[in-house]
Amino acid sequence: MSATRRFAFFVISSMVALLFSPISAHSAINGYAECSSNQVGTLRGPTGKTEVCIGIPGGKGVWIKGTSVAHHENFNLGKSFSGGGQNNNSSQPFVMKTGPACTSTTPFTVAPMDLSTATFSPMGNINPPGHITPSGHGGFGTPASKAADGRGPFGNGLVPGVTTLYAPTKIAPISELRLNTVTDSKGKVTRDFSILFNICGPLYGEIGHFSQVNLKIENALKNVKSEQNCQDYSQKNGVGGQGAKSIFCIYANVPAAIAAGEKLGMTGDAFGVDFGVIDITKPHKAASFSIYPPQGDETYSICPLDLFTPALRAKISAPAGCGQSTYDAAGTALGAWFKDVSQQGFLQGKMISLVPSVAVQVDGSNQIQRQFSLVTGMSVPSTLQQATIYKLSVDPSTIKSGKLVCVTVSVSHGPQQTPDIQLGITVGTKGNFETLALSDCSGKGTFVYQRSKKYGP
């Protein structure tokens, strides 16, 4: 997942710029060989048996053993993090259960980062192919500055800010941790962490895409097996660029105890972190509910801002509000539609969505862009591009069942710009399903999606 445009529909990834440096570590910190701050992210040791210099407070670092960035063959399928996402392709190793009873309705007592510069971006992120349907998490964005080279790491002319990330509440243990280690063709390494944890009772928090994690987490990972659910994404989906090696692993029940206010890590070379809350007792009333990942944030999310203390909530800049992740409305075009009405179809991105979308500008101005969007996945008619966000000329909730409506769609984000397209949209029914047919404005060349008439689990 990556933010590749000035208006970020808030999918973010951690892409830390790492450089090789001379190795000279003679002292030790907590049993680890020390490295210097300018070595953070560098490797040493033979391929496959490497150590990575991990930054710690005080401007120092330590060499962490056992981080393999070698190419691995025959990994078992990677299991899906509970947060879902269409480009994970299997089930999840950790089932969320009710934790210790909640003693407060506002358990987030610490700001996850400096609130004077951070901005909350709402749930409902769209960014295909990772988020074809709106995401169930929001995020905190860090301020960006103009890139000296005029492009920046994402080609949008901006350089994202990097700041310390703190635990908003006690985290013990980490219910699930996912780690993506990418080594590009020049040996540059990126380590991207995302975690899921029980807040209390039925509430789970998710924080995604950060780096330089707390040493307690590094230590705990040494004693936790990855359940043999690592996946080699090298040469797939363009992860890390041409020639890159990408290893994605998921760890369940990581026995790290992080106190509220203690450092979790650092935001990476991105425009912030994912931040969401799931309530496993409050499923959304979405059509085709069973297609989404079990307990996924798309269908169990609640507003994370509601869990902050009133004093902290008053300090959070959320110009676009909290947002939402499901929009399905019976008898209209609004919401998610599926070419393959199965969970495998969801995981393979065989869907589209027609939804309102909001973007908050990442240059610190907090300007808001709102539009109605048609978001395409990997199964589309020949007139449309895959994995593209189109701006819709009409509110999809006004496209009612039984009548062909001709609309204009224009590319607002995608692999390339194209002329506007005239598209016919018809909502109907077939057996136990609602249908959505895309065609030309005369009704020819139909391409049909569907969703269940039953709403909710």
N, C-alpha and C positions, 0 to 999 in steps of 0.2 A: 504494500500500500504506500502510496506516495502523493505528496501535495505537489502538483506540477503546474499550478497556475496562481495568478495573483489573488483571485477570489477562490479560497480553498473551501470546497464543500466537505471540509474537515475529515478527510482520511489522511493520516499522517504517518510517516515512517521515520525511523532513526537512521541517518546515514552519516556516521561520524567520520570526519576526515582524519585518517591515520597515516603516520609516516614511519618508515624504518629509521632507527637511530642506533648508534653504537651502544653496546651492552656493557655496563659497568656497575654491577650490583654486589656490594660486599657486606652491607649491614642487613639486618632483618627486622621486620615488624610482625609481631604475633606469629613468629615462625615462618613468615614468608620473606623471600629475598626482596630487598627494596629496589625499586626503579625510580627514575626521576620523572617529574611532571611532563617533560617534553618527550618522554618515551611512551606515554599512555596510548594504548592501542597497538603498539608494535609487538612483533612476535620474536621469539627466539626458540631454538631447538629444531630438530629435523622435522620435515613435513609429516603430519600425522601424530607427532608427539611434541606438540608445541606448548609454550607458555605465552600468556598475554599479559602485558603490563596494564593493570587496572588502577585507575585513579582513586585516591582516598583523600579525606580532608587533610589540610595542612600542606597542600602543594606537593605531596609525594605520591608514590604508587607502589604496588607490590606485584610480583610475578605470580600469576595463578596457573597452576599446572593442570594438564589434562584437557585443555580446550582443543579439540581436533578440528582442523579446517581442511583435512585431506578429503579427496573424493571417495565416497563410500558407495558400494554397490549393494543391491538387494535389500534395501531397508524395507521394513514393513510399512504399510500405509500409515501416514501421519494421522493421528486422531484429532478431531476438531476441538479447538478451544471452545468452552461453553458460550463464548460471545458469538460464535457462528462465523459467518463470512462465506461468500460463495466459492472462494477458491481453496477451501479446505475440503478434503475428499474422503471422509469416513466418519465414524462415530467418535464419541468422546470418552476418555478414561475416567473422568471424575463426575459422579452424580451429586448434584447439590442437594443437601438435606438441611433441615432446620437446625440452627446452631443454638448456643446459649441465649436465653431470653434477653430481649432488649430492655435496657433500663432507662433509655432516653429516646425521644423521637428525633433528636438531633445529635447523632453520634459522631459526626464530623466536627471535631473541636479544633482542628489545626488546618490552616490554609495549605493546599498542596504545593503552592509556589507563591512567589511575591505577587500579591493581588493588585499592587499599584501599577503593574505593567501587564498583567495577564488579562485575557478576555475569554469568557466562556462562549464556545460555539455550540449550537444546539444539537440535540438528537435529530436524526433524520438525514444524516450525511448520505449523499449519493456520489459515487465515484467508481464507475464500472472499470474492470470486471469484479473488483473486490466488493463493491456495494452497489448492486443493481437495484435492490430494494433498499429503502431507507434504513440506516443503521439504528441500533438501539442504544447507542452511547453518544454522548457529546464529547467535549474536550476543552482543555485549556490551552489557548494559543499564546505563544511568547512573541514579544515585539520583534519585528524584522527591520533590517536596515538595507540601504542600497548597496549592491555588490560593486566592489571596485572594478571588476571586469565587465560590468554591465549585464551579466547573465546570472551569476549565482549558481549554486549546486543544482537547482531545478530548472534553470533556463528562464526564470521569470524576472530577473533583474534584482532579486532580493536575497539577502543572507539572513537566515533565521537566528533568533537569539538563543543562547544556551543558558539555562538557569538550573538551580538546585530544585529537586523534587522531594517533597516530604510526605510521610505517611499521614493521611488526614484523621486516622483513628488507629487503634492498636491492630496490628496484623499478625496473627499467630494461630495456626500456621498459614502458609500460602497454600490455598487449596489446589491451585494449578498454576504452573509457570510455563510459558513457552519462550523458547530462545531460538532466534534465527541468527546464524553465523554466516556471513557472506565474505568471501575472499575474492577480490576482483583479479583481473589478469595481471595486475602489477603487484599483487601481494597485499594490497590494502584491505584491512579487516574491519567489518562492521558487526557489532553484537547488539541485537535489538531484543529487549525484554518486554514481556507483557504478563500481568498477574491477575489472578482471580482469588478473592478471599471472602470469607464469611465476616460480615460486619457484626451481625447479631441476628438471632431468630431466623426469619426467612430471607433476610437481606444479604445480598452479595455485591461486593464492589469489584470493578474491573478498571485497571490502569494499564495503558498500553503504550509501547514505543518509547522506551527510555534506555539509557545506557549507564555505564560506570556504576553498577549496583552496589549497595551496601555489602561490606565484606561478610556480614552474617548470612546473606543469601548465597554468596560464593561458597562459603564454608559448608552450608547446608546442602548445596547441590553436589558436593563431592561424595555424599553418602546416600544420594537418592538415585535410583535407577530411572532411566527414561522410559520404562515400560516397553522397551523395544519399539517405540513408536516414533522413531526419527524418520524423516523423509528427506531424500536427496533431491533438491529442486534445481540442481546445476543444469544449466542450459534450458531450463523451463521458464516460460512466462517472462523471459528477459530479466530475471532477477539478478541484480548486480551488474548487468551489462554483459557484453560478449566475452566469453571465456571465463566467466565468474563461477565460483563454486559456492553453493548455498545449501546449508544443512539446517533443517528446522526440527526441533525436538520439543516434546511436551513432558513435563514432570508433574506428577500428582503428589499432594501432601508434602510439600517441602517444609521441613521443621525449622523454619526461621521465625524468630520473634522480634518484630519491629515495633517499637513504642510509638504512640501518637507524637508527631513532631520530629521523629527521627528521620534522618536522610534515607530516602529510598534509592536515589541515584541522581542522574542528571538528564535533563531533556537533551535529546540528541541533535543531530544536524537536520532538524525538521522544524515545523512551525508550532510545536507543542506536543501534548500527549492526549491520548484517548482517556475519557473519564466517564464511567457509567455506573448505574446501580440496577440490580435485578431483584425483583420480589417474586419468589417462586410460588407464592400463593395468589398472585394476581395476573393470570394470563390475559392477553388481549383478545378481543373478539375479531380476529382476522379470518378472512376466508382462506380455505386450504391450509388451516393451522398446522396440520400434521406434516406438511412439507418442510417447515422450518426446523432447524436443529433443536432437539429436546432441550428445554430450559434455556434456549438462546435469548440473547438480549433483544433480538428483533421483536419477540412476542411476550417478554416478561419485564421489559424495562419500565422504570419509573423515573421521575425527575430527580437527578442527583442533587440539585441545588436545595431541595427540600430537607436534606439531611444535615445541612450545615447549621451551626448555631445562628440565631438571629443577628448577632454582631458580625459574624463572618459573612453571612448572606448579604448584609447591607454593603459590604465592601466589594462584592463580586460584580464585575462588569459583565452583563449578559444582555447586550443590545437587541438580540434576536429572540430572547426568551429561552425556554427549555426545549421546545420542539417536541416531536413525536416520531414514532417509527412505523406505525401501521395506519393506513388511511382507507382501507377497502370500504366501499359503500355500495350496497346491493342495488342492482338496476342501473348503475352508472359505470363510466370508464375509469373512475378514480380507484387507485390502488395498484396492487401487484397482480400480474397475470403470468401464466406458466404454459410453456410449450410442452413440457414434460411434467405432468402432475404427480411427481414423486419426489422424495427427498434427494434421490440421486440427481434428478433434474435440477433441483435447487442448487446442489453443490457444484454442478457442472455449468451453472449460469444460464440455463435454458428458460429465460423469463424476460419480461420487461416490466416497467412500472410507469404509471402516469400519476404524478404527485406534485404537490407544491414543494418548492425547494428554497432554501435560504442559504446565503453565503455571507460571511463576514470578512471584509478585506483584511489581509494580514500585515499591512504596513503600519499598523498602529492607529489608523484613522477611524477604525470601527465602522466604516461605511458598510451598509447592508445592501445586498442584491437579492431581490425576490423575483421568482418566476414560476410558471407551471412548466414542468419538465416531463419529457418522454425519455426514459432511460433504457437503453438497449443492452441486452446481454449477448450471448453467443449463438442465439438462434433467431434470425431476423429475416424479413423479406429482402429481396435483392435491391430494393430502393433505399434501404437504410444500411448504415454502417454498424458493425458490431461494437460493443463496449463504448458507447457514445452517449453524451447528454445532449438532447435536443430541446430547444425552447419551444413550448407549445403556444399557439396563438389563442387558445381558449382554456377555460377552467375545465378539467376533465370531469368534474362532478356535474357539469351541465350537459354532458353527452349521455342521453338517456337510452334505455333499452328500446330496440325496435326501429330506430331511424338512423340512416347513414348521415354522418356529419363530416363535411369537408373542412380540414384544418391545415394551417401552415406550420411546418416544423423547420427550424433552423439550428444548425450546429452551434452550441454554446460552449462545448468542451468535447474534444475528441482528437483522434490522430491527425485529422486534417480538416480544413474548412471546405465546405461545399455550398452550392447554391441552395436556396430555400426549396423545400419539397412540399407539394400538395398531397395530402394523405387523407384517405377516407377511413373513418372509424365507425364501426357498427357494433353495438352491444346487443347480445341476445341470450338465449338459453338452449341447452341441449341436454336432456335427461337430468342428471343430478348436478349439472355444471352450468355456470354462467359462461358465456363466450364473448371474446373480443376479436373482431376481424379487422385486419388492416388491409387496405386495398388502394386503388386509385380512386379519384373522386366520382367515378362512374360505377364503382363497385366491382371492377374487374381485378383479377389477380389477387384473390384473398389469401391471407396468411392468418391462421386462427390460433389464438391462445385461449386458455380457460382457467377457471378457478371454481372451487366448490361453492354450492349454494348454502352449505352449512357454515356457520360462523362460530369460531371459538373451538376449544378442545373437545 
